[in-house]
């Protein structure tokens, strides 16, 4: 056999070994993914969110433009003796160019015009028409449209939080929290795990009422985002998706989710900017037929919302023009 033939034979053999290794690693990766996904799925219980939202019909959010995506986050912590209103409403703004996330919370008692139903509390919109009516209400009152929604059942929050942050989240509890959360959280700096974190973000029986609860929700989500960029969270991603399957209903497609996830992971150092509506000094308490509501100054809140979201575009312009 000639030297050339011998070399070709060796190269062919090496190539075959490399291909075999790649196939084995790929097979192990696929096995790991499905195994972890099934483990996560086993942690969840049968959820009914998807069936509930199917009853409300089509979500008619527009296609994203200008590199920004608005995702409406709806959460319900209703107990068995409460109605099915959406008690948590946030809008996550993701800028694809800056890879930055901004979070807007709209107070549930904000007095708004719900299309077709007149003036009601903000959290009535979901009961009356599901995610689509919530989208219409936000656009009607604040001039902001959202492209996607994600409905979260808080029953799954502890399991999801423990997968993202297995060592817990550090918080500083200012005073004893117990009423309405079926546990007692004592004052002081400490690390809270799943069920405790849920109690922490649910608590609203203090002088701050829902304002304090919204602040704690924003705090915990920001800290979970910081934890999510760690290596252990990447390894736990299949398990997280499995556990979340029964507790989250969303119209986000897989490619968009992967794009946002990659952007967040690439932008590890960025903190989440937050805004609460109504902003300070822009509302008054008012008693109406719907109960006690927040009667807000829409002009002032829309102005602050516009400033808050315009900041991300300002960063893009500076980066594109080489300005630091």
Protein Blocks (a to p, Z undefined) as FASTA:
>chain_A
ZZklmmmmmmmmmmmmmmmmmmmmmmmmmmmmmmmmmmmmmmpccdfklmmmmmnopafb
dcdeehiacddddddfbdfkbcfbdfbdcdddddfklopacdddddfklccddehkapad
fklmmmmnojmlmmmmmmmmnopacfbdcdddfklmmmmmmmmmmnopadddfbdcfehn
lpacdeddddddfklmmmmmmpccbfklmmmmmmmmmmmmmmmmmmmmpmklmmmmmmmm
mmmmmmpccfbdfklmmmmmmmmmmmmmpccdddddddehiaccdddfkbpcddddfklm
mmmmmmmmmmmmmmmmmmmnopZZ
